[in-house]
């Protein structure tokens, strides 16, 4: 596969996963506003913005409509949903011959739906329903991809992009919550409540799955264990790491790249650290450092993928 094609498929998947993640977190944040007082709003929106890599709030600026407008429709904001979906579509257009017609049509539907909407329109209607439709559109694209695209090299680049993005996003969400959890009350940080942990699980569409494993007793260590180390939940970091490693192994077998070993080793190291991780040990030591290491490992895997498949030199390709 041409490096250009691999790059486009990889980023198409990453951008769409990023847009779905933002829509999901915003929808849950808006649900919280229904029964929260102004004192609770500011720290919760601050955590949300930090988790999404957006600008922090100034004091007294926890305006849900303004925040959601920026993170949804601001084309100048690279983190916004409209920017991510536009980037996913631009990458898909470059490899139109590599993806199925159904994939292209579904991605266009999601893109046109966002472009035809505005902040004023969704606030006059049902903003939570708008984000729900966006999530369903992204999920439908993933299902169509699995059902209509050959599960070859290109499909595996899509999987690796999706799960690499997911692993980093979930680790960031956990980090923003557990930094508050471990913060001494003397610092004046608003401590997390039961609803905040439920919100974290719902932000990962994992609340119902969590309850099937731990019942409705939502405790921070159990939340950390489920979102980090559960091998069966599709939203856990461990599950994502397993899919990243499998995808890179399949790509390596297909291409025979002599540079592929580094990406595989890094993915295997990430998966192994999660396979043998114990939540009590992680929390007893430095959870922030542990989660930061996961995100740095994801960055290293990304760099290794680029070295092996995207930006390799012509000379190295000839040697292969």
N, C-alpha and C positions, 0 to 999 in steps of 0.2 A: 504494500500500500504506500502511496506517495505520502511524504511527511506532511504536505499541505492538507491532504484529506484527513489524516489522523488528527492533526491539530484542530481542524474545523469540527470534526465529530466530538472530540474531547471537550472543546469549549462550548459547543452547542449544549451538551449535556450539563456541564457545570453551571452555565448561566441559567438554564431552566430550573435546575435544582435550587439555585440561589433565589430565584424569583418565587418559587413555591415555598421555600423556607421563610422568606420575608412575609409572604401573604399569610402563612399559617401563624407566625408569631404576632402579626398585627391583629389578626382576627381574635386571637385569644386575649390580647391586650385590650381590645375594645370590649370584649365580654366582661373583663374585669371592671371597666368603668361604670357598669350598670349599678353596682352596689358598693362602690368604694367612696370614701370621703376625700376631700382635697389633700388632706395630710398624707394619705396613702398614695395618692396619684403620682406625686413628683418622684419618689424613689423607684416606683415600679416602672414608670416611663423611662427613667434614667437607665435602669438595668436593661430594658428592652433596647434602647438605643445603643448601649455599649455592646450588647450581644450581637447586634446587627452591624457593628462597625461604623455607626453614624455619629454625628456631632452630639456632644452632651448638651443637656438643658441648662439654661441659666435659671436662677432662682425664680420660682413663680411662673414658669412658662410651660407647665404640663398641659398644653392644649392639644387634646387628642386629634381634633380635625386638622390642625396645622401640621402635626407630626406625621399623620397618615398621608396627608397630601404630599409632603416632601418625600416620604419613603415609597410612595406609589407612583406619582405622576411627574415628578421633577426630572426632566430629561437631562439636566445638567448634573444631577446627582448619580454617580456611577453605581451606587448601591440601591437605587430605586427599582421598583418592579418594572416600570416601563423601559428603563435602560437595559435591564437584564434580559427581558423578553426580546427587545429589539436586537440585542447582541446575539442572542440564541438564534433568532431568525436570520440574521446576516450571515452567521456561520453556516446555517443549514442551506442557505441559498448557494453558497460556494460549493457545496457537495450535493447539489440537487439530484445528480445521477446516482449517488451512493445510498440515498435513503428512499423509502417507499413513498408513493404518492399519498398514501393515507397519513404518513407522518408529516409530510409537508403541509397538507390540508389542515390537519389538527393544529399544528404550530401556528399557521396563519390565522385560524379561528381565534386562538388565544391572543395573538398579537392584535388583531382587529378589534376584539372586545375591549382590550385595555385602551387602545388608541381612540376608540369611540366614546370612552367614558371620561369623566372629569371628577375632581374632588367635590364640586358643588352638586353634581348629579347623584353621586353615591350617598352623600349625606342627606339629600332630600328623600332618598329611598331607603334601602337597607344595606348599610356598609358592610356588615358582617356577612350577609349573603353574597355580596360582590366578591369578597375574598374567598368565600367557600367555592364559588364558581371557578375562580382562578386556580385554586388547589385542585379541584376536580379536573380542570382542563389539563394541568400538568400531569396528573396521575393517568389520565386517559392517553396522553402522549406516550407515557412510559409503557402502558399496556399495549398500545398500538405498535410501538417499537418492537416489543418482545414477540408480538403475534405476526408481524408482517416483514421484518427484516431478517435476513439470513444471519444466524448466530456465528459469524465469522470474525475476522480481525476487527472490522469496523464496529461491529456490535460490542465487542469487548472494550474498545476505546470509550464507547459511550458509557458502559458500566463503570469503568475505572473513574471516569470523570464525575459521574453521579455520586459514587460512594466516597471518593476523596473529598468532594465538597461537603458531603453529609457528615463525615467524620470530624472535619474541622469545625463545622457549624455547631454540631452537638457538643463538642468539647468546649467551645466558647460559651454556649448557653449555660452549661454546668459551671464553668468558671465564674461567670458573673453572679450566679446565685450562691455558690459556696464561699466566695470571697466575703460576702456579707455574713454568711452563716458562721464563719470563723472569726469575724471582726469583733474585737472586744467592745462591749457596750459603752465603755468609757469614751470611745471615740465619737459617740453620738450618732452612730449609724443605726437607722431603723432596722430592727431585727425582723427576720422573715416569719410569717405566720403560716398556718396550715394551708390557707388558700394560695399562698405563693408557691408552695411545693406542688399543689394540684395544678396550678398554672404552668409550672415548668414541665410537668408530665404532658399536659394537654398541648403545650407548644411543640412537643415532639410527637404528637398524636399517639401517645403511649399510655394514657391514663387507664383505659379499659384493660389493655394488655397487662399493665402493672397490677391491677386489682385481681386479675386471674392468678397471678403468682403470689402476691403478698396480701391479698384481700384489700379492703379499703383503709387499712392502717398505714397512712402515708407518713413515713419517717425518713429524714434526710439520708441516713446510711443506706436504706433500702432503695431510695430513689437513685442515689449515686451508683449502687451496684447494678440496678436494672439498666440505666442508660449508658453505663460504661461497659459492663462485663457480661451482660446477658447474651448468650450465643444464638438465641432464636428470635429476638425482637429485631425487626428490620430497621429500627431507628437507633439501635445501640451502636456505640463506637466499635465494639468488638465484632459485631455482625458486618459493619462496613469494612473493617480491616480485613476480614476474611474474604469478602468479595473483591477487594482491591488486589489481594495476593492472587486469588484465582484468575482474575482478569489478566494480570501481568504475566502469569505463567502461561496462559493460553496464547497471548500475543507473542511471547518469546518463542514458543514452539512453532508458531506460524511464520515468524520472520527470521529466526535464527540470528538475530542481531548479537554481535559479540559484546555490545555495551549493555545488554538487557540485564545482565547479572546483578548489577548494582541496584537497579530499581526493584528487582525481585527480593534481594537480600534485605533492603530497607523495609519493604512491605512485610516480609516474614518476621523481621525484628519487631515491628509494630504489633503484628498479630500475636506473636509469642508473649510479648509483655502484657497483653490483655488476656490471653488464654490462662496465664498463670498468676494474674493479679488477684489480690485479696483486698476487698474494700476497706476492711478495718486497718490494714497496714497502710494503704494509700491515704486514708484520712488521718491516721496517727502521725504520719510524717509531714509531707508538704503537698497538699492536694493541688494547690495552684501550680506548683512546679511540675507536678505530674501531668496536669492538663496542658500546661504550656509546652511540655516536652512532646505530647501527642501532636499538637498543632505544628511544632517545628519539624517533627518527623513527616507529617503530611507535606510540608513545604519541601523537605528533602526528597521525598518520593516524586513530587511534581518536577523538581529540577532534574532528577535522574531520568524520568520519562522523556523530558525534553532532550537530554543529552543522547539518549539511546535512539529516539525515534523521530524527533522533530528538527533539532538544530545540529545534527551530526554533520561533519565535513564531508565533502565529496571524496576526499582521499580515503577516509575511513570506510566509506561505503564501497569503494572499489576494492579495498583490502578484503572486505567481507566476501 
